[in-house]
């Protein structure tokens, strides 16, 4: 079962102290299609044992069968069923907290009135001091209209809030940025752009999240024209950066030179378009692009891509990248020997890596490897710290190089929880901003300028 769509529940059971009770229970769960992870002892007496069983199933229906089998096991009583994911989300996953304890009237006077007035007047006289004396230097707006949440589609901005909170958690944990979810209740491009632009003074950068294509392209472009802080649509650029990094290492493992290979991109939505553009920028070569939408193909061609059919892409490309959201689109018989296949749609790829490898692909990967968390924290940290007004294509390329270099030998992507990775990405992005003359900071302590 795939990790992305499986159901996870904790079943608390009381088993009688009769030999074989636990063994029969585990067998019953397995026969019902469940997979038992952690088993934790909670309480023990002469008559019984209470345990928590972490159980994984493919879907809710399978879990109900597992639960019924558990209840039917001789000597077992189900005490409770917990959804650990829902419990983790109770009351949200993030909070705004004070950096300093307010433990005296003297402290109160410094952080609030009357002391704060002096800081306000300094900023009024020189607005650039806000970077030094306010939280703007580490605040990031994480904005969605809810039109393309994960692989769930247009479920609305409120339903997207758990994803925005997750992004904020990752930013704070990995690079110390304070992400603020912003849910915007409109699908109108100009209204959305104006809303974000009007609150942009609060933030050091804006991350657009889970906004559907093709609207996302126009929203990002128009918003960046209105504000002088970095705007990044993670579904586009985060995905593209991590894909390039993983592809560079896959080519290294395969003994191939990426710049000499024909690349094909299947699916030209937000991720596919950005992947194609970044790869063309890196290799200097055109890329074959296939999509059912003539508008998407035309946009890809306008940016230097070559229109092609799915059949042509598979027949003529040395590297095939797929971001279609269509499971099983690529059949094993379509794969050529020695091809590199990146089938990146989640939760189910266009072709499973094992299937591609079994018919001769030299390397194959799915969307588990290409995780945006490898890129966006460090990219935003580097852009903010350098005070760049935007993120250039060269800064994205620098981020991809840093990610690729940080992978362990034999791996195509590094550990996303390795904080040194994100510092390396931030350094690479900030350094490139200085090299390009985009940086407005005088000095960033951890990079050589």
N, C-alpha and C positions, 0 to 999 in steps of 0.2 A: 504494500500500500504506500502511496506517496505521502510525504509529510505535510504537503500543502493543504490537502483536502480531507485528511483523516479526522475523525472525531476522537477527542481525548476526554475521558471521564475517570474519576476516582471513586471506586466502589468500596465502601466500608462494610466488612462482613464479620460476623461472629461464627467461628467454626467450633464445633464440639471437639473436645480432646479425644477423638477417636482416630486411630491410625488410618491413613489413607484419605481423610476428608479433604485436606488441601490438595493432594495429588489429583483426586477425582474432579475437584473444582477447576483446577488449571486445565485439565483435559477437556472438561465441558466447555470452558471458555474458548479454547482452541478449536474445538469441533464446531462451535457456533460462528467461527470466523474472526474471533478476537485475538489480540496480541497483548500479552501481559508484560508491562515494563517493570517498574519498581514495585517491590512488595515490602511494606513497612509494618513492623510490629507496633501496635498501639497499647495493648493491655493483655495480660496473661493471668489466668486463674487455674485452679485444679480442673474445672469443668470445661473451660473454653478459652479460645484465643481470639482477640479482635485485631484485624489487620486491615490496612488500606492497600487496595490493588489498583495500580495505574493501568488502565485498559485503553487500547487503541482499536478503533474499527474504521471501516471504509466510509460509513455514513450512519445516520441516525437509525435507519431501519435495521442495520446489522447490529448496532448497539442494543436495540430493544431485544433482539434475539439472544445476545450475550447475557443481558440482564435476566431474561426469562430462564436461561440455562443455569445461571448463578442461583436464582431463587429456587430452582427445582433440585439443586444438588443436596443430597442427603447429608444432614448434619450442619448445613450452612443457613444462616439467616442474614439477609441484607439489611443493614442498619441505616445506610444513607447513600446517596449518589451525589457527587459534587462535580460541577463543571469548573475545572481549575482556571480555564481561560476567562470565563465570566467573572469568577471571583477576583482575578487579578485586575479586572477593569472596573470593579466597584468604586464609584465616586471619581472615576478618572485616574489617569496614570501620572499626571503632572500637577504641579502647583507653583505659584509664585511665592517665594519666601524672602525675608529680609537677609541681607548679607551681614548685618551687624545687629547684635542684641540691643534693644532699647531698654536698658536696665537702670537708668537714672534720669532725672530731670535735665541734667547737664547734657546728656547724650541726646535727649529729645530736642533740646534747643539747637543742637548742631545739625541733626538730620532733618528737622522740620523748622518751624518758626522759632526764633527769628533768624537763625543762621542761614537757612536755605535762601533767603532773599539776596544775600551777597553773591551766591552762585548764579542765581537767576539774572542778576544785573550784569555779571561778567559775560554770560552767554548772550544776553541781549546786545551787548556792545560788540561781541565777536562770536557769531554763531558757530564757528568752527570749534570752539571750546566745548561744545556739547559732546564731542567724541571723547574728550578727556574727563568730563565731569558728570556724565550721565550714562545710563545703561544702553544708550543707542549703539555704542561700540560693540555690543555683543548680542543685540536683539535681532532675530530673524523672523519675518512674517512667513508663515507656512499657509498658503492660500489655496482654497479649493472651492469650486462650485458644485462639487459632487457628481459631475457628469461622467467620470470614468474611474470609479473607485476600484482599485486592484483589477481583478478580472470580473468584477460583479456588475460593471456597467453604470448606468445613470441611476443611482439609488438616492441621490440628493445629498446636500452638504452636511446635514446633521448626522446622517448615517456614516459619513466619511470621517467624523471626528476621531474615532479610535485610531485611524491611520495617521491623522495629523499629530495626535498625541505621541504615537510611536516614533514618528520622525523627530519630534521635539526631544524625546528621551534620548535618542541616539546622538543628536547634536550635542546635548549637554554632557552625556557620558563620555563621548569620544573626543570632542574638541572644545568643550566648555562654552559653546554658544547657547543662548537662551531662545529656543524656538517658541513662537506664539501662534497657535492655530487661529486662522481667520476663516470663518465660514461665510461665503457670500451667496445670498439667495437671489441670484439672477443668472440667466444664460446669455443675456445680451452682451456682446463683446465690448462695446463702448462703455456701457454702464459698469461692467466689471472692471475695465481698465481705469476708469475715472475714480471708482470707489477705492481701488488699491492705491492709486496715485495720491489721492487726497489724505490717506493715512500714512503715507510712506515716510514722512518726517520722523516717525517713531522708530524706524528700523535702520539697521546697517546693511541689510540685504533682504531680498524677497525671493522665496522659493515657491514657485507655482507647482501645484501637486494635483494629479489625477483630474486633469481637465482634458476633455475629449478633443480629438483631431477632427477636422482641420482647424477648429477655432483656436486651439492652443498656439498655433504658429502666429496668428495675427495678434492674439492677446499678448504674447511675449514681446513681439516686435513693437507694438504700440506702447506698451507699458515702459519698455526700456527707453523709448524716445522721450517719455514724459518725466522720468526720474533719473537722478545721477548717482544711483546706487546699483549694485549688481542685481540683475534679475535672472533667475535660472529656473527653467522648467525641467525638473528632475527626470520625468519620464522620457524626455528627449536626451538631454545632455549627460545626465548621470548614467543612463543605460549605455549611451554611445561610448563614454569614457571607459567604463568597465569592460565593455565588449572588446574594444581595441586592446586594452591591457591583456585580457585573457587570450585574445587571438594572437598577439605577439608571442606569448609564451607557448601557445599551442604550436605555432610555426617553429619555434625554437626546438620543441620536443620532436617535431616531425622532420626537422632538418630542412625546412623550407624558408624561402625569403618572401615575406609577405608582399613586398613591393614589386615582386615579379610574378605574382599570382593573379589570376582573374577572379574577382570577387563578385558574388551575386547576392542581392538582398531581396528576400521574398517577404512582402508585407511592408507597405510604405506609409504606415500611420506615424504617430508621434515618435516612437522609438526607431522604426525602420528608416524614416527620413533622416533623423539625426545621425544614426549609425552610418548611413551611406555618405552623408556630407563629411563626417569626421574622417572616415576611411579614405575618401577621395582626397581630403586635405593632407592626410598622412602619406599616402602612396603616390599621389600625383597622377593617378590613373582613373579612368572612368570605371563605373561599377554598373553591372546589369541590375535592373530593378523590375520587379513584377508585383502587380496588385490588381485586384478586381475593379478598383476605382480608377476611371480614366483621369479624374481630377488629381488623384494622388500621383499617378504616373507622370502627368504633365508637370506637376510641381517638382518631382524628382528630376525630370529632364531639364527643367529650367535651372536647376542647381548643378548641372553637369553630368547627371546620370544617363544611362542608356536604357530605354524601354525594352522589356523582354517578357516573354511568357514564362510561366512556371517551368514548362518543359525545356525551354531554351536555357534558363538559369541552371537547371540541374544538369543539362547536357554539356554546357560550355564552361562552367565555373569550377575553379580549383577549390574555392572556399564558398560555402553556402551558409548564409545567415537567415534564419526565419523568425519573424515576429508577427505572425498572422492571427494568433489566437485560435487556430483551427487544428485540433488534435488529429494526428494521423494523416495530415495533408501529404507528407512526403512518404511515399511507399518505398520499401526496401529495394525494389527493382529499379527505382529511379536514381539510386546512389551509385556513383562511379567509384572505381577503385582509386585509392590514394586521396580522395576528397576529404576536406575538413568540413565537418557539419556542426553548426551551432544552431540547434533548434531551441529557441529561447522562450517560447510561450509557456506560461504557467496557468493552472497547475499541471497541465498535460502538454508535452511538447509535440511539435509536428512529426517527429520520429524519435523514438527512444534511442539513447546513445548505444545501447547494446545491439539494437537492430541495425543501426548504421554500421557499426564496427563489424558485425557478423557478415556483411556483404562487401567488406573491403575498404571502408573509410579508414584513413590513416589516423584520424582523431575525431571524436564526437563529444559534444557537451550539451547540457540542457540549461534551463533558466535557474537552476539552483546555484550554479557556479557564478553566473553573471548577476551579482547582487548589488543594487545601487548603493547600499550602505558602504561599499568600498570606496565610493567616490564623493558623494555630496557633502559629507561633513568637512573633509579637508579642503575641498574646492571652495566652499563658502568661507571657511576660516581664513584661507590664504587671500581671497578676494577682499574680505572685510579688513584684515590686518594691514594690507597694502593700501587700503582705501581706494581701490580701483573703482571707477564709475560703472564698469561693465566687466564681463568675463569674455575674453577673446578666445577665438578658436585655438590660438597658440597656447593659451593658459590651460584649455581642456587637454590639448596634446601633451603638455607637461605633466598634467595630473595622471594621464594614462601611462606615461613612461615611469612615473614614480610608483604606481600600483604594480606594474609589470615587474619592476626591479625588486619589489618587496616580497614577491612570492618565493616560497621555499623551492629548492631544486626538485624537479619532477612534478611540480604543481603549476597550474596555470593561473591561480589566483591566491592571494594571501589570506590569512585569517582576518575576518572583518572586525574582530574585537581587539586586534593588536593596535594599541594606541600609537605606537611608533610609526605604523603605516600612515595614519591620518596626519601625524605631524610632518612626515615626509611629503605627503601630498600638499599640505598647506604651504610648506617651504617652497616646493616646486612651483606652485601657482603664484605665490607672492614674488618669488624671484623673477618669474617670467613677466609679471606686471611691471616690475622695476626695469627690466631689460627693454620692454616695449614703450616705456615712458607713460604708462597708465597709472602708476602708483602716485598717490597724493600724500602718503605717509612719508615722513622724513627718514624713518628708520624702523625696521622690524627686528627686534632683538635676536631672534633665532635664525635669521638668514644672513648670508653674506651679500651685501649690496654692492 
